[in-house]
Each structure stands twice: as C-alpha cells, then as structure tokens.
Amino acid sequence: MPRRINKAGYTEVDKLRQHQRIIIDLGLLASQTMPLEQFLRHAVSQVALALEVSNTKILRYRPVEGDLLLIAGIGWRKGVVGQTTFPINLRSAPGRAFQTAEPVVVVDIRASEEFRPSRSLLEHGIVSLVNVPIVTDKASWGVLEVDHNEQRDFREDTVDFLLAVSRLIASVIQRHQAEEAHRDALAAAALEKQERDLFLAEMQHRVKNYFQMILSMISLEQPKLPTQQGRDIMSKVAERIMAVSLGNDQLSPTRSDQKIAMPAYLRAICTGLASQREEVSVTVRADDISLPAERAVPVGLIVNELVTNSLKYAFQDRSAGSVIVELSAGAGGGRAMLQVKDDGSGIPKDASCGTGTRLLQSLVRQVAGEFEQHSSPEGTTTTIIFIDGEDT
C-alpha cells in the first residue's frame, strides 16, 4: 500500500509517482476476485490518500429512482453511505458529470452560481470538489467524486489521475456485471430446464393415463364381441397400443433430445409378449442404441408384430421353442439392423397377406427400412435394415 509522504520536500514528481503507485495498486486489486463493494471501498480510500482530501465518494446511477446513490465513501458521517442521494440535473455537479460524461471541477461550491450544493456537502463543510464520470460500455454508470473542506484549485494532473481511477473502476464493474449476467443466465437456464422437465413429465403422465383408459375400454368391450375373430382382432389392437405406451414410458423428461433407449424398450415389449407362451423363450439382444421417438415406436411395433406372429403361429405343433430379437448398430451409412428369428415350423406357402402384413410394411416404410424375410420348416428370420436417425 502507498505510504503517506510528508509535505516537506513533497515535489510534483513525488506526487505523480504516488499517483502511479496508487493506479498500480488499484490495478492489482482489480485483477483479484473480490466483491465489488469491497473494491470500491479500497478505491475511495486510495484516492483520498493520494490526493490528501477530506472526503471521497462513488455514486451509482439508479434508473428507476432517477438519482445518484452514494454507495462508497471516505470522511462521511455514519448513515450517509448507502442512504444519501444526489440529483442528476445539470445544476448538480455530480449530475452534470454523469449527464455529460465529462469532468466537473468546482473551486468553491459555496460561492458557485452555476451549481447548487447539496445539503450533505454543506453539512460536511465541503468547499472544493471534482467529479469524473464512471463510464461502462460507452454509458455513464455513475460518478467518482473527491471533496475537500478547504479551498483547493484541483489541477489537470489531478483530473487525469481521477479519470484513470474511474476507468479502472469501470473495468471492475463491467467484469462483475458480466459475471452476474452469466450467473443469471445459468440460473434462468436451470429454471427453464426444470420447468420443461416438469411439463414433459406431466405430459408423459397424462399420455400414460390416456393409454390406460383406452386399454381399459378395450378390456371391457372385448368380451362383448360375438365372435372369436373379433375378440382376437381387439386383442391385437390392445397389444399394439401397449407397445406404443411402453415407448412413452421409456421417454425420459430429463433428456432434451427425447430419445428412447432401445434395449430397455424392446425388452419391455418382449417381456409382456412372452407371457402368452411360457414354453417358448423370447430373448432380446440389443446394442446400446437410442432412437428418436418417431423412429423408436415404429421399430417397437415391428418387433411386437413379428414376435406376436411367431408366438401365435410358429409353434402350433411344437411343445417348446425360441424367439430371438436382435438389434445391432453399424449396418453402414447410419443404419441399424433388426432381426427377429424363431425356430418354429415356418410360414406356410399358402399363407395370405392380412392386415398384419400390411401394417408391417407400413411401419418399415416409416423408418425408411428394407424388409427381407426367409422361412423354412426350421424357422423364420425377418431382417429389417433401417436408418437409425443419428445422421439424419
């Protein structure tokens, strides 16, 4: 910290050197991490020491109130700092410095016809003063003022020193404003994410309730159908709705991309289907692939159709068997491969093309896929190569 120098032998060169040391000290403080209020208190203290004045202060402009608030100062009575305000009109010395962004020097505020002294200045016996603007981003933020209770003719070098200090103060203020804006942006982003997650969770819950209502209505109406064929059709519809519902369950509200993890999704589908034929094992082997919902759900419906068909038709004359569902990445060109294989009796050559087959073809088109199926008395293998959505 700069040392006070006795006035005896105190030359202009000594004064300039002291000013330089003060600027350097404040520059070092400006580079440190500290609360803005603490830095401003250091600044007014150093300025008072350098210029040997009775009072210093920093005034911050308040847009809502339209005034300048004294937020840091030296030499003021208790209760003044943080409470006293000054007008921003041109009859006020700090107000003029703020409005014009130019220094204002008053040799004797008591005798000035140009400026009206504030009550605070008169109560503290202030005679001479200098105001320099504190400018951030080409706009006035506030004012740095030095006051003295004896008449002083503040020279140009004093004004230059105060302008240098005000620029340092402005740089610290701008840094704190940027840090505050960054913190506010992070907080706003966190709040926005939280609100979005809550909204998605609520929507997901509502959609789940809608699926449950539909399935409940189907279960109530299905026994009333007069034919077994009608009841079977209704059962298939329920299974398809369940496959879509399971896809909705896999969506995570915390994921911004809203993708579905396919291994868990396919296992959830196949676990429900496997209960239809306990003597037939259903196995899922899936790479760690996540797909957008608009691709994942059609893939899930494809698996639902193929596994349902295998369980229903492939093992009619067999006491046991297996169905294997495989999903693998790396088919090339941003594509994945889905295979559903069973070791059942195969598809009869005279099997007709029903609504299930047409639905399957429609689902394959939805995922921009290629469909291939081979069947023999040793089993059926269905292969679908489709765009996985990662590169599209």
N, C-alpha and C positions, 0 to 999 in steps of 0.2 A: 504494500500500500504506500502511496506517496507520503512523504514526511512534510509537515508544515515548516516553512522556511521563515526565519526571522526577517522582518522588513529591512533591518540594517544590511546594506550591501545587496539588496534584492534587485537585480537588474532585469531589463526587458528580456534578455536572453534566458535568464533563470526562469522567468515567468513562462516563456514559450516552451522551455524544456519540461517544466512541470505540467503544462497543458498536454504535451506529448505523452508524458508518463501516464497521465490520467486517461487519455484516449487508449493507450496500450492496455492499461489495467481493465478498462471497461470492455475493450475488445476481447480480452481473455475471458472475462466474466460472460460476455455474450456467447462465447463458444461452448460454455458449460450448460449442463442441464439443470435448470432451477426454475422454480415458479416465477412467473412474470412479475408478480408483486414484489418478490424479493429482489429481483434485478433492478426494478425501478427505484426501490429504496436505496440500493447501492449507488445508482446513477445520481440521484439528487444529493446524496451525501458527498460524493466525489466532486460534483460541480461546486457545491458550497465551499469545499476545501480548496479547490483550485482557484476560485475567484474571490475568496475571502469575503463572502456576502453573508448577511444575517439570515436570509430565507431563500429557499428554492422550492419549486413545486412542479408537478406534472399534472396537467389537466386532460381528461379524456372526454371527447365529444359523445353526447348521448342523443341519438337521433330522435327517439320518442319524446324525450323531455325538451329537446332543443336547447341544451345548455352545455357548459363545460364543468365537469365534476373534478374536484381536487382529489386525486387518488394516491398521491405520494408526495411527501414534502419534508423539509427540514426547517426548524425555527418557528413552527406554528403552535398555537395553544392547543391543549387537549380538546378533542372533539371537532377540530377544524378539518383534518384529513378524513376523507370519506364522507363528509357531510356538506361542505361548502361548495356552492356552485357559482359560476360566472356566466354572464350573458355572452352571446356570440355576435352582438351587433357591433358596428364599426366605432361606436363611442367607447367600447371596452377594448383596452389594449390587447388582452389575450384573444378577444373576439375578432379584432382586426387581423391579428397574426394568423388565426385559424381561417378566416374567410379569404384572405389574400394569399396565404401560403408564403408570406414574406416576413422577415424580422421586423419587430417594432421596438424602438428604443425610446424610453421616456426618462428625461433627466430629473424632472421634479413633477410627480403626479399631482401634488397639491396645487401647483400653480398652472397646470395644463388647462388650456381652453379647448383642446382637441379631444381629450379623453376624460371620462368621468370615473373617478376612483371608486372602487367597491368598498363597502363597509368593512370588509375583512382587512383590506390594505390599510385603511385609516386606523382601525383598532390596533394594528400591529406597528403603527408608526412608519410605514413604508414610504420612502421618498423616491428612490430611483429604481427602475426596473427594465428588464429586457425580456421580450417574448420571441421565441422562434417556433415555427410550426414543426410538428412531427408528422411527416408525410409517408404513407404506405400505399403502394400501388397507384401512385400519382393522385392520391386523395388525402386530404388532411384527416389524420386520426385524432390529433389533439395538439397540445402546446406544452413546450418546456419553458418555464419562466424562472428568472433569478430576480430577487428583490433585495434591496438594501435600505436600512433605516437611516442612512446618511446619504447626502447627495453625491452621486458618482457619475462621471462622464464616461460611460462604457464605450471603449474604443472598438475599432473594426476587428482587431485580433480577438477580442472577447466574443464578438458576434460570430466570427468564423469558428472559434472553439465550440460555442454552443450549437452551431449548425452541424459540426462534426459529431457532437454527442447526440444530437437529435436523430441523425442518420443511423447511428449505432442502435439507439433505442428503437427506431422504426424497423430495423432488420430483425431485432429480437421479437418485436410484436408480430411481424409477419410470419416468423417461424412458429410462434405459438398459435397464431391463427390457423396456419396450415396444419399443425398437429391437431388442433381442436377440430378442424373440419374433417381431418382423416378419422379421428375418433368418432365423430358424429356420423360419418358415412358408414363406418364399420357397425356402429350401433343400429343405424337405420337398416342396413343390410341384414343384420341378425334378426331385427324385429320383423322385417319383411319376410324373411325365410321362415321364421316361427309362425307368422300368420298364414303363410302359404301352406306350410306343413299341416297346420290345424284345419285349414279349409279342405285340403286334399284328404286328410284323414276322415273328416266329416262326410265328404262326398263319397269316399270309398265305403264308409259305413252305411250310407243311405243306399248306395247301389247294391250292397250285400243284402240289405233288408228287402229291396225290390225283388232280387233273385229268390229270396226265401218265400216271399209272398206268391210268386209265380209257381214255384215248385210245390208250395202248399196247395194251391188251387188245382194243379195237375194231379196231385195225390188224392185229392177229394173227388175229382171228376173221373179219373181213370177207371175205378171200379164200376161206374155207371154206364160205361160204353157197352153196347150189346154184343160186340164180337171180340174174340181174342186178338184178331188182327188189329183192330182199333186200339186195344189196350197195349199191344206191342209197339205200335207207332207212337202212342203217347209216352211210353217208357223211353223210347229212343229220343224223343224231344226233350224229356227230362234230363237224360244223360248229357245231351249237348248243352243244355242250359247250365248244368252242373260244371261242365268243362270250362265254359266262359266265366262262371262265378269263381272257380278256382284260380283262373288267371287274374281276376280282380283282387283276390286275396293276396296274390304274390306281389302286387304293386306296393312299393314302399313309399310312404309320404315324405320321407327324408331324402329321397333321391330325386334330384332336379331333372334327370333325364327320363324318369318314368319308364324304366326298362324292367323286364321280368327275367329273373334268373331261371333259365330253362330246366336245369337238373331238378330243382325243387318242384317246379310246375308239373313236369312230366311224371314225376314220382307221385305227386298228389293225385293226378288223374288216374294213373295206373293202379294205385292202391285201392281206390274206390271200385274200379272195374274188376280187379282180381277177386273181390269177394263174391262175384257171380259164379265162379267155378273154382272151388277150393282145390280141386285135383290138378288144376293147370297153374303152373308158376308163371308169374309175369315179372320180368326183370328189366330194369332201366339202367342203361349205361350212357351217360351224357357228359360231354366235355363242359367245361365251365364257360357257358355261352349265355349272354344276356341279350335279349331282343326287345325292340320297341313293342309296346302292347299291340299295335296294329299288325305286327307280324307274328308275335308270340301266340296270340289267341288262335289265329288260323292253324298254326302248327299244332297247338294243343288239340284243336278239333279234329285235325287229320289223325293224330295218334288215337284220339277217342274212337273215331270211326273204324280204324284198322284193327285196333285191339278188340273192340266190341265184336267185329265180324269174325275174328279168329276165335274168340271165346264161344261165340254162338254157333259157328258152322264148322270150324276145322277139326273139332274133337267129338263129333257126334257119335262116332263108332269107336272111340278110344277112352280108356279109363284114366289116362294121365297125359301130360304134355307140357310144353313150354312156349311162351311168347317172349321174345326179346326185342326191346326198343332201344335203338342206338342213335345218338345224335353226336355228330363229330364236326369239328371245325376244320378249316384248311382244305376245303374241296377245291380251292383255287378261284381267283377272280372275286374275292369277297363273298364266297358262297359256303354254305354248310350242307351236310348230308344227313338225312333222316332215313333210317331203315327200321322196318317192323318185320320181324321174321317169326314164323311159327313152324313147328314140326308136325303139323296136322296132316289131314288127308288131301289137302289141296282144293282148288276151286274147280267144280265140275265144268266141263267144257260147254255144257248147255245152260250155264247159269245166265240169267237175264240181267240186263243193266237197269237197276232200280233207282229210286230217289237217292239212296245212299251213295251210289257210284257217281251220280250227277253232282251231289253235294261235294264229294271228294274232289272231283275235277275242278269245281268252282273254287274250293279252298286252295288247291295247288296254284291256280292262276293268281289268287290274291297275294301269294308270296313269290310270284314270278318264278315258279318252280318247274322242274322237269320230272315227269312221272314215269316210272318203269316198274313193271310187276312180272315176276316169274313164279309159276306154280306147277307143282308136280305132286304125285302121291306121297312124297316125302316132306312136303311142306310148301309154304308160300313166303316169298320175300318181296316186299314192296320197298322201292328206293325212290326217294324224292331229293333232288338237289335244288336248293333254293338260295336266293340272295339273303344273307343274314342281316342286312340293314346297316352294318357297321360303316360301309364305304359309300352309302347312298344317301 
